[in-house]
Amino acid sequence: MNDGVNGVALGVFICFFLAVTVMGFLAARWRKAENEHSLDEWGLGGRSFGTWVTWFLLGGDLYTAYTFVAVPAAIYAAGAAGFFAVPYTILVYPLIFTFLPRLWSVSHKHGYVTTSDFVRGRFGSKGLSLAVAVTGILATMPYIALQLVGIQAVLDVMGVGGGENTNWFIKDLPLLIAFGVLAAYTYSSGLRAPALIAFVKDTLIYIVIAVAIIYIPIKLGGFDEIFAKASEAYSQTNPATGAPRGALVPAEAGQWTYATLALGSALALFMYPHSITATLSSRSREVIRRNTTILPLYSLMLGLLALLGFMAIAAGIKVQNGQLAIPQLFETMFPDWFAGVAFAAIGIGALVPAAIMSIAAANLFTRNIYKDFIKSDATPAQETKVSKIVSLLVKVGALVFVLTMDKTVAINFQLLGGIWILQTFPALVGGLFTRWFHRWALLAGWAVGMIYGTVAAYGVPSPTNPTQKHFGGSAEEIPGIGEIGYIGLTAFVLNVVVTVVLTFVLRAAKAPDGVDETRPEDYTADAGDPGVQVELPPATAGTSH
């Protein structure tokens, strides 16, 4: 690590940061709409994005700065177990091919902006809709915080902000500036800002990874040398656990954890509000279908990115915080100017998803809490204003989270968020294919999954930090099987079992069912079909068709 500030890298970083800042504000004029005062325009970009804009937006949304930093950091810390992110991003695309076009169609038909809008319309239940909305907001908050952690890691490696003894304001000033810029252009331009900036972000990431995967192995003596040094490092005993640090191949005892984590993460990925927000911004269901076939290109990139963890070990990178391993690898191996490019890729890779996530969380609050329970007659302009304000508050909350808590807490809460968001799968995906599930059964199943997942995660101590007794991981023994597996998937199975059993009971008891405002043909409608509307008039919201 350089002593002091890496001036060249910082200069390059600032140039790119200024460029995307200008783009963020100019995005308000990109595809400018006649009526900007609606969530369709501010929160979904007018539902007008084509295949390539949607591809870059979804890529910028799903493959974040945290991905860039954390996936190879997991490899650096523990070995091949960190590769679980690669198979889960492969599993997810055939899965979403089956249900995202249906969600787009019914949402476009009825003017739904959020998943909770659909759940309320499908099951006629504001309570279930509220549960999905609250879960989405809670799961998104730590995810936004982790994007700021990614920016902070880059700033730390560049030496910006001073040492640990520096005044807190001076130390955190660069992060505060980045936050302020992010908040300003998101408020001004809505979803158009991250959609436009995503082009720069993804291009930079592809360039950096292409160079890294060729240039760094050449400097380190080839992949044989890299894997040999990594294997030697993993075989050494970790003093904190008394076990080997990791392995090039997951041990047999960890295979259930690896498989269940990959499957559970695949099921959860497109339950996140930001994933759905990017999806609903596209102009047709065919755009969604095309994207499910070309998005796997990002999985190829992710596999190459994960290899950087092995390279960091072979390069002799020593850091106390594993999140700094890859930024430090870039500073050590690259010329200063290209290290600045790499740092800009990570930094911009934080701004894009953070913007989308804050918009998605704000839309959930506005449509499914504010409008459903506070002001039912809110106009589109009022909805947009509330959503803009809430998007700022969400980012402020994430910033306070990052500045006041240990970084491992943010990571642990993001893992907990994954467990939570998976519990919305039965209501959302189940509702897209069948109306058989009873609304009360879905709510009960959600509650059981949430409670079990939270309690189980609370009881997991950190494997590397003896002082951390709670929320130290997301894997625990699977009841009845005895193997260690992903808590979120176990909670999901319990959720489904409770939902199915109670649905049988409630249907037998003839419990009152909610009104379904959708029709079968709504799930295959396209933008050009007769009767498709962009926004449901307030007077007809919630009525039966």
N, C-alpha and C positions, 0 to 999 in steps of 0.2 A: 504493500500500500504506500502511495506517495505521502511524504510529509507535507502537510499543508494542502492547498487547493491545487488540483490539476487544472491549470488555466486553459490549456488547449481543449481538453475534453469539455470543460465547462462552457467555453465559448461556442463550440459546435452544438452542445446541448441547448444553449440559450437561443441560437439561431433557429433551430427546429421548433423550439417551444414558441418563439414569437410567430413563426410562420403558421403554426396550427392555431394559435390564438386569433390571428387575423382571419383565418379560414372559419373559425368558430363563429365570429361575429358576422362575417359576410354570408354565412349559411342562411341567415334570416331572409336574404334576397333570392336564395336558390329555390327554384320551383315555387316562387311566391304565390300564395293563395289570395283569392278575393276576400275571404273571411278568415282572418287569422285567429279569431277569438273562439276557438273550439278545440276540444281535446283531440279531435281527428287531425287537426292541423298541427298544433303544438306538440301533442304527445305521440302522434303516429305519422308525422310527416305527410299528412294528407292522404295516407294509404296509397301512395303513388310510386313507390320504388320498384324498379325493374330487377331483373335477375342479378346483374353484377353489383348494383348498389346494395341489394339485400344480402348478397354473398359477403361483401366486405363488411356490412353492418353486423351480420350474424357472427362472422369471424372475429370482428373487433369486440363483439359482445361476449363471446364464449371463451376466446383465447386471450386472456387478460395479462396484465403485468404480473399478477400473482401466479398465473400459469407459467410465465416466462421465468420467474424467480423460483417458485416453490417446487415445480416438478423436478428439475435437475437438482434442486437442494435436497429433495427427498432421496434421490439417487446418491448424492454426495454423502448423506448422513447414514443411510441404511442399505444401499444397494438396489438390486433389481426389483425389490418390492415396490419401489416408487414408480415402476412402469405400469402400474394398474391403470393410470390415466390413459394409456394408449388403447388397450382393448375396450375400455368403456366408451371412448369416443368413436370406436368402430361399431360397437353394438347399438349406439344411440340412433344412427342414421336410418337403418331399416325400420326401427321402431317408430321414428317420427314420420316416416313416409306414410305410415298407415293412419295416423290421426291428425297431423298438422293441417293437411289440406281440408279436412272436415271442419276443424276449428276455424280456419280462415273463412270458409264459406258461410258458416252459420253466424260468425261474428260480423262479416261484411253485410249479410242479409239484414241483421237486426241492429247494427250499429254498436256492437259490443266493443269496448275498449280494453277490458281486462278479463282474466279468467273468471273472476268472481261475477262479472256481468253475465257470462254464459251460465254459470252454476245457478245463479238466481233465476234466470229465464228458463232454464231446463227443468229445475226441480221446484220452482215456485217457493223458494225458501231464503229469506233474508238472513236467517241464522246461519245456515250452511255457507251462504255467500260471505258473511262476516268472518266466519272461521277461516275460509280460504284466503280472504284479504289480509287478516291479521297475521296468519302464518307467512304469507308472502312478504309482508313488510318486515317481520322479525327475521326472516331468513336472509333478506337482502341487506339489512343494515351492516352486519359484520363483513359481508362481501365487499361493500363499498369501502369500509375501513381498510380492508386488505389491499385495495388498490392504492390507497394513500401510503400504506406500509411499503409497497413496491417503489413508489416515488422516493420515499424516505431512504430506502436502502441504496438507491442510486446516488442520492445527494450525500449520504454518509461516505460512500467510496470515493466520490469526487472531492471530499474534504470540505464541503460547503456547510456552514452553520457553526463551525468551531468544535472544540472538544467537549467532553462531558461536563467540565467546570464552567463552560460558557453560560452567560445569562440565558434563561430559557427562551426569552423572546427572540434574541439574536439567533440562537440555535435552531429554532423552529420557524424563523422568518421565511426561508425559501419555500417551505411546505405551505405556509400561510398564503404566500403569494400565488403558488400554484392552485391552491384551493379557491382563492378569490377569483382568479381568471376562469377556472372551471365553472364556478357558480354563476359568474356573470354571463358567459356565452350560452350556458344551458338555459338560463332564465330568458335570454333574448331570443334564441333561435330554436329552442326545443330539440326534437329528435333530429332535425336537419343538421345540427352541428356535429354530433358524433358520426352521423352517416357520411358527411363530407370528409371529416378528419380520418375516418377509418381507412380511406384509400392510402393516406400517408403512413399510418400506423402499420398496416399489414405489409405494405411494400418494404418499409424499413426492416420489419421483422424477418421477412423472407430473405432480404439481402444479407442481414447480419448472420442468420443461421447458415446460409449457403457458404458465406466466407468462413465462418467459424468451423464448420464441419470439414473443411478442406485445409485451411490455414493452420489451425491449432494442432491437429494431428501431425502435420509436417514438422512443426517446431518441436513436438514432443517425441518424435521418433516413430510415429505410426501407431495404429490401433493395437497391434500386438503389445507394444510397450505400455500403452495406456491401460489395457485390461490386466496386464501382469502387475502393474503397480497398484491398480484398484483392488485386485484380488488379495494382494499382500496386505493392503491397508485394512480391508474388511476382516481379515483373519485375526487381527489384533483385538485383544480384550478391551471392552469398554469398562473403565473403572466404576462407572455409575451403576452398571447392571451386572457386571461379572460375566457377561456373555460376549461373543464376538460382535464386532461393530456392525456387521452386515454380511451380505453374500452376493456374488454375481448371479446366482440362481436362487429363487425363493426356496427356503427349507420346506420340507414336507409339512411341518407343523403349521406353516403359515399359508398353505395353499387355499384352505377354506376362506381365510381372511381376504386373500387376494381376489378370489373368484367372487365372493359375495360383495366386496367393496366395488369391484368393477361393474357387476350387474346392478347393484343398488344405485350407484352413481349414474349409470346410463338411464335408469328409470326416472331419476330425479332431475337431470340436467334441464329438460325442457318444461319442468314444472315451475322453474324460477320465473318471476314476473318479467325480468328483462329479456329472457329468451322469447317469451310470448309477445312482448311489445315489439321487438324487432321483426317477428314473424308477421304480425298483423299490419305492419307498415307497408307490406308489399302490395302490388296492384292487382294480382290475380292468384288463383290457386295453382296455376301452372308454374308461376314463379317459385312457389314453395316446393313443388314437386321437383323442379330442376335443381333447386338448392340442396335438397336432400341427397342428390346424386353427385354434386361437385364439392360439397362441404368436406367430404373425407380427405381432400387435399390437405386440409389443416391437420388431420391426424398423422399424415406423413411428416409434416413439419414438426409435430409434437414428438414423434419418435426420434427424430434427429436432435431436437432440443434436449430431450432427456439424456442423450449421450454426453452433454456438457458436464453432467455431474461426475462421470468417470474422468473426464478431462481435468476437472478442478482438482481431483485427488492426485492425478499423475503430475500436474503442474506444481504440486506442493502447496496448494492454497490452504492456509490455516486461519479459520475465523471462529469466533465464539458463537456468533449468530449465523446459522446455516443459510438464512435468507441473503446474506452478503456474499456467499460463495461465488455465484455466477457473475455479479457485477465486479467482484474482485478479480475473477479469472479474466474478464475482458480487459480490465485495466492493466493486468500483468502481462498478458499475451499480445494485445493489439497495440499498434502505434496510438499515440494519444488522440489523434484526430478521429481515427476509426472507433476508438473506445467511446468518444463523444457521440458518434452515430449510434453505437449499440446502446448507450445510456438513454439517448433520445427515443430509441425504439421502445425501451421499457417504460420510460416516463409517459410517452404518448399512449402506450399500451395500457396505462392506468387511467388516463383521462377519458378515453372513449367509453369503456365499460362503466366507469363511475358515473358518467353523464346519463347513460341509458338506464342504469340501475336506479338512479335517483328519480328519473322521470317515471319509471315503472312503478316504484313505490308510491310516488305522489299520485299517480293515476288511480291506484288501488284505494288510497285514502279518500280521494275526491269522489269517485264514483260509488264506492261501496261502504263508506262510513259517513262522509259529509252529506252526500245526496240521499242515501238510503235512510239515514237516521237523524240528520240534523236539519237539512234544508231540502226537502223533497222537490220543491219548485225551482231549484237553482237553474238559472239560464246557462247556455253554453259559455257565455262570456264569464259568468261567475265561476263556473267549473274550472275554466282555464286559469283564471286568476288564483284560485285556491291551490290548484295543482302546481303552479309556478312557485308560490310561497312555500308549499310543503316540500318541494324539491330542494329548496334552499335549506329548510330546517333539517331534512334528512342528511344532507351533506355536512351541516354543522354538527349534527349528532355523531356522524362517522369521524369527523375531525377531532372532536372532544375525546372520543373513544381511543383514537390513536395516540393523542398527546398525553392522556392521563393514565393509560393502562399499559402493562407489559405486552409486548408484541405477541407472545405466546397465547395470551388471553384472546386476542383478536382471531388467531388461527383456530383455537379451540372452539370459539363461538361460531366460526364459519363451518366447522365440522358439525356442530350441533344444528346449524341452519340447514345443512344437507339432510340430516335425519328428519327435521321438521317438514321441509318442503315435500319430501317423498310421501307424506301422509295425505297430500291433496290429490294424489294420482287417482284413487278410485272415483272421486267426485268428478274430476275433469275428464280423464280418458274414458272411464266407465260411462259417464254421461254422454260422450260423443257417439257411443255405439248402442246403448240400451237405456230405456227408461225404467227397467225393472227394479233397480235399487231404490229403496225407500229413503226419502230425505232424512228422516230421523235416524235410520240405521247408518247412513253415511256420516252423519254428525257424531253418532256414538263411536263408530269405528275410528274416525279422525281423533276423537278425544282419547281413546285407548292407545292408539299409536303414538300420539304426542306425549302422553303421560309415561308410557313404558320407555319410549326412546329417551326422554329427558332424565328419568330416574336412572336408567341403565348407564347413560353417559356420565351422569354425576358420580357414579361409583367407580369410574375408571381412573386409576392414577397414571401419572406420566411415566413412561418407561425410561426416560432419561433424566428426569428431575425428581429426586426423592421427596422434595418439599411440596410438590404439587399432587394433592390427593384426589382432586376432582376434575372432571372434564379434561382428562389427560389423553384422550384418544376416542376413537369411534368404533372399536371392536371389543366384543365381550362374548362370553360363552353362550352358544345358542341353546335355549331350553329344549330338552328332549333329545338333542343330538350330541351335545358335549364338546363340539368343535368350537373354536373361536371364529366368530364371523362378524360381519358388519351389523351394527345395532340398528341402523336405519332399515335394512331389509327385513330383520326379524320383526321390528315394529310394524312394518308394512304388511307382513303376512298376518300378524294379529289383527291389524286394521281390517284387512279383507275378510278374515274369518268372522269377526264380529259383525261386519256389514252384511255378509251373506246370511248368517244365522238370524239376525234381527229382522232382516227383510222378510224372510219366511214367516217369522212370528207376527210382524206388523201387518203383512198382507193377509195372513190367516185371521187376524183380529179386525181386519177391515179398517185399519187406522187411516185417517184422512190424508190424502195425497195432495201435493201441491199442483198448481196449474202449470202445464208445460206450454210455453208460448212458441215453441218451435214446431216445425213440420218435417217429415222425412226428406222432402226435396230441398230443404234449406241446407242440408249437409253436403250437397254436391253442386250448389249454385256457384256460378262464376260472376265476375264483375259485369259482363255484358248481358247477363240474363235479365229478362223482364222482371220488374218488381224488386230488384236488388237495390237497397238503399244504403247510403253511407252513414247516416246518423238517425237514430230512432227519435221522432219528435217526443218531447217530454210528456205530452198529453196521453200518448199511447203506451208509455213505458210500463211493463209489467202486466199488460192485458193479454188475454188469450187470443190466438189467431184462429 
